[in-house]
Amino acid sequence: MAYAKETICIQSGWKPKNGEPRVLPIYQSTTFKYESSEQMGRLFDLEESGYFYSRLANPTNDCVAQKICELEGGAAAMLTGSGQAANYYAVFNICEAGDHVVLSSTVYGGTFNLLAVTMKKMGVSCTVVDPDADYETICKAFQPNTKCVMAESLANPALVVLDFEKFARAAHAHHVPLIVDNTFPTPINCNPFEWGVDIVTHSTTKYMDGHAMALGGAIVDSGNFDWSAYPDKFPGLCAPDESYHGVVYTEKFGKAAYITKATSQLMRDLGAVQSPQNAFLLNVGLETLPLRMERHCYNAQKVAEFLEANEKVAWVNYPGLKSSKYYELAQKYMPNGTCGVISFGLKGGRKAAEEMMDKLKLAAIVTHVADSRTSILHPASHTHRQMNDEQLKEAGVAPDLIRLSVGIENVNDIIADLEQAL
């Protein structure tokens, strides 16, 4: 029986048997005991499924990953220690030195730096494209050694709504997968796999956790990209892995090949694992995700309308406003709402923004975004401060841009706080 997402958030993942705990247990153990050396050997050879070391797999984590997998409609999923780790693993799982990535220019500053700076040092180059560019222009960014396209469904903080179909068509025309970070809308408001996306990542630290308590990330594979159709392009998945006794992931694991490789290779060697405690907290957050996203979107719409009508505000960017250039795309891909994040600027510019933020009483100035509490940030000074002015412009981050993450408090109190500060 296929359940609605509200039911999946509550019922999926942990399936207690007779006499077992109703609530997902925290398997706070690094290791798991077996009766025979032979069985342990089969686990290490990937001949048998089971748990033997929590860096590779843990029952708490697996239950939560399965819930997120079902929410996205994927074939397999894994948790990571942070959203940054999820994006790194998602790309590095199919890239190595000498390879190339096509990157949307408006991705989160940390993701941009990961690919444009850190992975460049590892020999993986990237070409940056404007997500609003036409299909032909995007196609010009591809090279013979391109292995994937990376973008965000709803850009942080530029709030660009990705045209999934356009990017999926470009990626697939060049025989590579489209990887999309779906953190802001979450699977409650957006289903990238339905529009041709192949792999989805999340910073579960944000709306999924929802309470600013637990760092985490997730990767979900749709299972739809046919790696074996391009064995020369993806040898890591289609050729024998000598570090695992010659296993060929596509042959042995089918639609779970990509996630199995990411777990057994990257998590084994790099170790950015999510703790069982954090996975437990994430699962608690997931249970109320549909309720919170509805309130976040309702509040944000009201706040965006207030800001748009305020004489001291120079501009407002929120995809739920009809004035937004992304309104039509948002209606197409996210008809039930986008997220609770708004970007705006004041007529007094950067100085006025700083003064207004300092006068807020309910909203807090924090690095975080997308949790139950209303928070505010100036990206050019904080999350994107490593970028120069040209890069900021490409990323859609104006010097005066204020990122407001609208919480689930009473919306009248949020608006009153903004009003007194303005």
C-alpha positions in Angstrom: 0.0 0.0 0.0 1.4 3.4 -1.0 1.1 6.0 1.8 0.9 9.8 1.6 4.0 11.7 2.7 2.4 12.7 5.9 2.0 9.0 6.8 5.5 8.1 5.5 7.0 10.7 7.9 5.4 9.0 10.8 5.3 5.3 9.9 8.3 4.6 7.6 11.8 3.5 8.5 11.6 1.7 11.8 9.2 -1.3 11.7 9.0 -2.7 15.3 8.3 -6.4 15.6 6.4 -8.0 18.4 7.7 -6.8 21.8 10.2 -4.4 20.3 10.4 -0.6 21.1 7.7 1.4 19.4 10.1 4.4 19.0 13.3 4.0 16.8 16.1 2.9 19.1 19.5 4.6 19.2 22.0 1.9 18.3 24.8 3.6 20.1 27.5 1.0 19.3 30.5 1.2 17.1 30.6 -2.6 16.5 28.3 -5.6 16.2 29.1 -9.2 17.4 29.0 -12.4 15.2 29.4 -16.0 16.1 31.7 -17.0 13.3 34.7 -15.6 11.5 33.3 -16.8 8.2 30.2 -14.7 8.5 32.2 -11.6 9.3 34.3 -12.3 6.2 31.2 -12.5 4.0 30.1 -9.1 5.4 33.5 -7.6 4.4 33.2 -9.1 1.0 29.8 -7.6 0.5 28.4 -11.1 0.0 26.0 -10.7 2.9 24.1 -7.7 4.3 24.4 -6.8 8.0 26.1 -4.6 10.5 29.7 -4.8 11.6 31.0 -1.3 12.0 28.9 1.9 12.4 31.1 3.9 10.0 29.7 1.7 7.2 26.2 1.0 8.4 24.1 1.4 11.6 20.5 0.3 12.1 19.4 3.7 13.4 20.9 5.5 10.4 19.5 3.0 8.0 15.9 3.4 9.2 16.1 7.2 8.8 17.8 6.9 5.4 15.0 4.6 4.3 12.3 7.1 5.4 14.0 9.9 3.4 14.3 7.5 0.5 10.6 6.8 0.5 9.8 10.5 0.8 11.8 11.3 -2.3 10.6 8.2 -4.2 14.2 6.8 -4.6 15.8 3.4 -4.9 18.4 3.8 -2.2 19.7 6.4 0.3 22.4 7.0 2.9 23.1 9.5 5.7 26.2 11.6 6.0 27.6 13.8 8.8 26.6 17.0 7.2 25.0 18.5 4.0 28.5 19.4 2.8 29.6 15.8 3.1 26.5 14.7 1.2 27.3 17.0 -1.7 30.9 16.0 -1.7 30.2 12.3 -1.7 27.5 12.7 -4.3 29.9 14.2 -6.8 33.1 12.4 -5.8 31.4 9.0 -6.0 31.5 9.4 -9.8 34.4 11.8 -10.3 38.2 11.5 -10.0 41.2 13.6 -10.9 40.9 14.8 -14.5 37.1 14.9 -14.5 34.7 17.8 -14.9 31.5 19.0 -13.4 28.9 21.5 -14.7 27.8 23.7 -11.7 24.9 26.0 -11.3 26.2 29.5 -10.3 23.6 30.1 -7.7 24.3 27.1 -5.4 25.0 27.7 -1.7 28.3 29.4 -1.1 29.8 26.4 0.7 28.9 24.1 -2.2 30.3 26.6 -4.7 33.6 26.7 -2.7 33.6 22.9 -2.4 33.6 22.4 -6.2 35.3 25.5 -7.5 38.2 25.6 -4.9 38.6 22.4 -2.9 37.8 19.8 -5.5 39.8 21.8 -8.0 42.8 21.0 -5.9 41.9 17.3 -6.2 41.9 17.6 -10.0 38.2 17.9 -10.5 37.4 21.0 -12.5 34.0 22.7 -12.9 32.4 25.1 -15.3 29.8 27.5 -13.8 26.5 28.2 -15.7 23.7 30.6 -15.1 20.6 28.5 -14.2 18.5 31.0 -16.1 20.6 30.4 -19.3 18.9 28.8 -22.3 19.4 25.1 -23.1 22.0 25.8 -25.9 24.1 27.9 -23.6 24.1 25.3 -20.8 25.1 22.6 -23.3 28.2 24.6 -24.2 29.5 24.1 -20.7 29.9 20.3 -21.2 33.2 18.7 -22.0 34.2 15.2 -23.0 35.3 14.5 -19.4 32.1 15.9 -17.7 30.7 13.4 -15.2 27.7 15.2 -13.7 25.7 18.4 -13.3 25.2 19.9 -9.9 22.4 22.4 -9.0 19.9 23.3 -6.3 16.1 23.0 -6.6 15.7 26.3 -4.7 19.0 28.2 -4.5 20.3 29.4 -1.1 20.0 32.4 -0.7 19.2 33.6 -4.3 15.9 31.6 -4.3 16.3 30.7 -7.9 13.8 27.9 -8.9 15.7 25.4 -11.0 14.1 24.5 -14.3 14.5 20.7 -13.7 13.4 19.6 -17.2 15.8 22.0 -19.0 18.8 20.8 -16.9 17.8 17.2 -17.0 17.6 17.3 -20.8 21.0 18.9 -21.0 22.6 16.4 -18.6 21.1 13.3 -20.3 21.9 14.6 -23.8 25.6 14.4 -22.6 25.1 11.0 -20.9 25.6 12.3 -17.3 23.4 12.4 -14.2 21.8 15.5 -12.8 22.4 15.9 -9.1 20.2 18.4 -7.2 20.3 19.7 -3.6 16.7 19.6 -2.5 17.3 21.1 1.0 15.0 24.2 0.9 11.7 22.8 -0.5 12.3 19.3 1.0 10.4 16.3 -0.5 7.2 17.7 1.0 7.1 20.5 -1.5 9.2 19.3 -4.3 9.8 16.0 -6.1 12.9 16.3 -8.3 12.8 12.7 -9.5 9.5 13.3 -11.2 11.2 15.9 -13.4 14.2 13.9 -14.6 16.6 14.5 -11.7 18.8 11.4 -11.0 20.3 12.0 -7.5 19.1 14.3 -4.7 21.1 15.6 -1.7 20.0 17.2 1.5 21.4 19.1 4.3 19.1 17.4 6.9 20.5 20.0 9.3 17.8 22.4 7.9 14.0 21.8 7.7 14.2 18.0 8.0 15.7 18.3 11.5 13.9 21.6 11.9 15.1 22.5 15.4 18.8 23.4 14.9 19.9 20.5 17.0 21.7 18.0 14.7 24.1 18.3 11.8 23.4 15.9 9.0 23.1 15.2 5.3 21.5 12.6 3.0 22.0 11.3 -0.5 19.1 9.6 -2.4 19.5 7.9 -5.7 16.5 7.6 -8.0 17.9 4.4 -9.5 16.9 5.7 -12.9 20.3 6.6 -14.4 21.7 3.7 -16.4 25.4 3.7 -15.4 26.1 0.5 -17.3 25.1 2.2 -20.6 28.3 4.3 -20.3 30.9 1.9 -18.7 33.9 3.9 -20.0 32.5 7.1 -18.4 31.7 5.5 -15.0 34.4 2.8 -14.4 34.0 3.2 -10.7 30.6 1.7 -10.9 30.9 -0.5 -14.0 34.5 -2.0 -13.6 35.8 -4.3 -10.9 36.6 -2.6 -7.6 39.9 -4.2 -6.5 39.5 -2.7 -3.0 36.5 -5.0 -2.6 37.7 -8.2 -4.2 36.7 -7.2 -7.7 33.0 -6.5 -7.1 31.2 -4.7 -10.0 28.6 -2.5 -8.3 26.2 -2.3 -11.2 26.2 -6.0 -11.8 25.8 -7.0 -8.1 23.6 -4.3 -6.7 21.5 -3.0 -9.6 19.6 0.2 -8.7 21.4 0.3 -5.4 24.9 0.4 -7.1 25.5 4.1 -6.6 24.6 4.3 -2.9 26.4 0.9 -2.2 29.6 2.3 -3.7 29.3 5.6 -1.8 28.9 3.7 1.4 31.4 0.9 1.0 34.1 3.1 -0.6 33.7 6.7 0.4 32.3 6.3 3.8 34.8 3.5 4.5 37.7 5.7 3.5 36.6 9.2 4.4 34.3 8.5 7.3 31.9 11.5 7.3 29.3 9.4 9.1 26.2 10.7 10.9 26.1 9.7 14.5 23.2 7.5 15.6 22.2 10.1 18.1 21.9 12.8 15.4 19.9 10.3 13.2 17.5 9.8 16.1 17.0 13.5 16.4 16.5 13.8 12.7 13.9 11.2 12.7 11.9 13.1 15.4 12.1 16.2 13.2 10.9 14.3 10.1 7.7 13.2 11.9 6.5 16.8 11.9 8.1 18.0 8.6 4.8 18.3 6.7 3.1 20.3 9.4 6.1 22.6 9.8 6.6 23.2 6.0 3.0 24.2 5.7 3.4 26.8 8.5 6.8 28.0 7.2 5.3 28.6 3.8 2.2 30.3 5.1 4.2 32.6 7.4 6.8 33.4 4.7 4.1 34.4 2.2 2.6 36.8 4.7 6.0 38.3 5.6 7.0 38.6 1.9 3.8 40.5 1.2 4.4 42.8 4.2 8.0 43.6 3.1 6.9 44.2 -0.5 4.4 46.8 0.7 6.9 48.5 3.0 8.3 51.8 1.8 11.7 51.2 3.3 12.2 48.0 1.4 13.9 48.3 -2.0 13.1 44.8 -3.3 11.8 41.4 -2.2 12.6 38.0 -3.7 10.2 35.2 -2.8 8.9 32.6 -5.3 5.4 32.8 -3.8 5.0 36.5 -4.9 3.5 37.1 -8.3 6.2 39.7 -8.8 8.9 37.0 -8.6 10.6 36.1 -11.9 10.4 32.5 -10.7 6.7 32.5 -9.8 5.6 30.4 -12.8 8.4 27.9 -12.3 7.5 27.6 -8.6 3.9 27.0 -9.6 5.0 24.2 -11.9 7.5 22.4 -9.7 6.4 23.4 -6.2 2.7 24.1 -6.4 2.1 23.6 -2.7 4.7 26.1 -1.5 8.5 26.6 -1.7 10.1 27.3 1.7 10.2 29.7 4.5 13.3 31.7 3.3 12.9 35.2 1.8 15.6 37.5 0.5 15.2 41.3 0.4 17.1 44.5 0.4 16.6 48.0 1.9 16.7 51.3 0.2 19.4 52.4 2.6 21.7 49.6 1.3 24.1 47.6 3.3 24.4 50.0 6.2 20.6 50.1 6.6 20.5 46.4 6.5 23.0 46.1 9.3 21.2 48.7 11.5 17.9 47.0 10.9 19.2 43.5 11.8 20.7 44.8 15.0 17.3 46.2 16.2 15.5 42.9 15.8 14.2 41.3 19.0 12.4 38.1 18.0 14.5 37.2 14.9 18.1 36.2 15.7 21.3 36.8 13.7 22.6 33.3 13.2 24.5 31.4 10.6 21.8 28.8 10.5 18.7 28.8 8.3 15.5 26.8 7.9 14.5 25.8 11.4 11.5 26.5 13.7 12.9 29.9 14.9 13.0 33.0 12.7 16.5 34.0 11.9 18.3 36.5 9.7 21.7 36.8 8.0 23.7 39.0 5.6 25.2 36.4 3.2 27.8 38.8 1.6 29.3 39.3 5.1 28.8 35.7 6.3 28.1 32.6 4.3 29.4 33.9 1.0 32.2 36.1 2.3 34.8 34.0 0.5 33.4 35.2 -2.9 34.6 38.3 -4.7 32.1 40.8 -6.1 32.0 39.1 -9.5 31.3 35.7 -7.9 28.6 37.2 -5.7 26.9 38.6 -8.7 27.0 35.3 -10.5 25.6 33.6 -7.4 22.7 36.0 -7.3 23.9 37.5 -4.0 23.7 41.3 -4.0 25.8 43.2 -1.4 22.6 44.4 0.3 20.8 41.0 0.2 19.3 40.0 3.6 18.4 36.3 4.0 15.3 36.0 6.3 14.4 32.5 7.5 10.8 32.8 8.6 10.0 30.4 11.5 6.8 28.9 12.8 6.1 31.5 15.4 2.8 33.5 15.2 3.2 35.4 11.9 1.9 38.6 13.5 4.7 38.6 16.0 7.3 38.1 13.2 5.8 41.0 11.2 5.7 43.3 14.3 9.3 42.6 15.0 10.3 43.5 11.4 8.1 46.6 11.5 9.7 48.0 14.7 13.2 47.2 13.4 12.5 48.9 10.1 
